[in-house]
Amino acid sequence: MSSLIAIKTPCIGVCSTGIGDVVCRGCKRFTHEVINWNGYSQEQKRAIDQRLAQFLALCVANKFRIMDLKLLHWQLEVQKIRYQADHDPYCHVFVLLKAGAAQITAPEQFGFEVLAPFRRVPLVDLRDQIDEEFWVLSSAHYDRYIATADMFGDNGIEQAAP
């Protein structure tokens, strides 16, 4: 069924590719993905969306643990916060933090906990750290798999499609 769901642009309206970044600081897509998005097939868009969701979930899971998924989803619904149900639940935690990290004083009431090494760090700072780590991970992926020439003669220059 997820293959029938149209993939929406991950753009959040904070594009930094126009000022020279090869990885957008807003949505974490590569320049060529931002430029060519409307020409991509749903399968191509889905591949990009899945990569982004996997990277974000990894960054969030390094700092938080979901204790009660039903409670997390209930809070998202009550707070009227949109989230993509087909994304990893750790992406849902990040959506919640983006919407209201400053208002959350008891994460367990939202179905998650902060891992021990980060418990003294304010949620707003953790949210910002995750966003930066997500960008660094996307940038490293770009540098390794897109910008770097491979041993088979590919010049590694940005390609039109993923």
C-alpha positions in Angstrom: 0.0 0.0 0.0 2.9 2.4 0.7 3.8 2.3 -3.0 0.5 3.9 -3.7 1.1 6.9 -1.5 2.3 9.9 -3.4 5.6 11.2 -2.1 5.4 14.9 -1.2 8.4 17.2 -1.4 10.5 17.2 1.8 11.1 20.9 1.2 10.6 23.0 4.4 11.1 26.4 2.7 14.6 26.9 4.1 16.7 26.0 1.0 20.4 26.7 1.2 21.3 25.2 -2.2 20.6 28.6 -3.8 23.5 30.0 -1.8 26.0 27.2 -2.8 25.3 24.3 -0.4 25.4 20.9 -2.2 23.2 19.5 0.6 20.2 21.6 1.6 20.3 22.6 5.3 16.5 22.6 5.4 15.4 19.3 3.8 18.9 17.6 3.5 18.4 16.7 -0.2 21.2 17.1 -2.6 21.2 20.1 -5.0 20.3 17.9 -8.0 17.5 16.3 -6.1 16.1 19.7 -5.2 16.4 20.9 -8.8 15.0 17.8 -10.4 12.4 16.8 -7.9 9.3 17.5 -10.0 10.7 15.4 -12.8 11.4 12.3 -10.7 9.1 9.3 -10.7 7.4 8.2 -7.5 9.9 5.4 -7.2 12.8 7.9 -7.4 11.1 10.2 -4.9 10.4 7.3 -2.6 14.1 6.3 -2.6 15.1 9.8 -1.6 12.4 10.0 1.0 13.5 6.6 2.5 17.1 7.7 2.6 16.3 10.9 4.4 13.9 9.1 6.9 16.6 6.5 7.6 19.3 9.1 8.3 17.0 11.2 10.5 15.8 8.1 12.5 19.4 7.1 13.1 20.3 10.5 14.5 17.2 10.6 16.7 17.7 7.1 18.0 21.2 8.1 19.2 19.6 10.4 21.7 16.2 9.1 22.5 14.3 5.9 23.2 10.6 5.4 22.4 8.9 3.9 25.4 5.3 4.0 24.3 4.6 4.3 20.6 0.8 4.5 21.1 1.3 7.4 23.5 3.6 9.2 21.1 1.1 8.9 18.2 -1.7 9.9 20.5 0.2 13.1 21.5 0.9 13.9 17.9 -2.8 13.6 17.1 -3.9 15.6 20.1 -1.4 18.3 19.4 -2.5 18.3 15.7 1.1 17.7 14.5 1.3 16.1 11.1 3.7 13.2 10.7 4.3 10.6 8.0 3.0 7.3 9.3 5.2 5.3 6.9 8.4 6.8 8.4 10.3 5.3 11.2 8.8 6.2 14.6 12.0 8.0 15.5 11.2 10.5 12.7 7.9 11.1 14.6 9.8 12.0 17.7 11.7 14.6 15.7 8.5 16.0 14.2 7.2 16.4 17.8 10.5 18.1 18.9 10.4 20.5 15.9 6.8 21.5 16.8 7.3 22.0 20.6 10.6 21.0 22.1 10.5 24.1 24.3 7.1 23.1 25.8 8.0 19.5 26.6 9.1 19.2 30.2 8.3 15.5 30.7 9.2 13.5 27.6 7.8 10.3 29.1 4.3 11.9 28.9 4.9 11.9 25.1 6.0 8.3 24.9 9.8 8.7 24.8 12.8 9.3 27.0 16.1 11.0 26.7 19.1 8.6 26.8 21.3 9.0 29.9 24.3 10.8 28.3 21.9 13.6 27.1 19.5 14.0 30.0 21.0 17.3 31.1 20.8 18.8 27.6 17.6 20.9 26.9 15.3 19.3 24.3 15.7 22.4 22.1 19.5 21.9 22.0 19.1 18.2 21.3 16.7 18.9 18.5 19.2 21.3 17.0 22.0 18.8 17.5 20.0 16.2 15.7 19.3 18.5 12.8 23.0 19.3 12.5 23.9 15.6 12.7 21.3 14.8 10.0 22.9 17.4 7.7 26.4 16.1 8.4 25.3 12.5 7.7 23.6 13.6 4.4 26.7 15.6 3.5 29.0 12.6 4.2 26.7 10.4 2.0 26.9 13.0 -0.8 30.7 13.2 -0.5 31.1 9.4 -0.5 28.6 8.3 -3.1 27.8 11.3 -5.4 30.8 13.7 -5.5 33.6 11.2 -5.4 34.7 9.4 -8.5 34.5 5.7 -8.3 37.0 3.1 -9.4 35.0 2.2 -12.5 35.5 5.5 -14.2 32.4 7.4 -13.1 33.4 11.0 -12.7 31.2 11.4 -9.6 29.8 14.7 -10.8 26.2 15.3 -9.8 23.8 13.1 -11.8 20.3 14.1 -12.9 18.6 11.2 -11.3 19.2 9.1 -8.2 
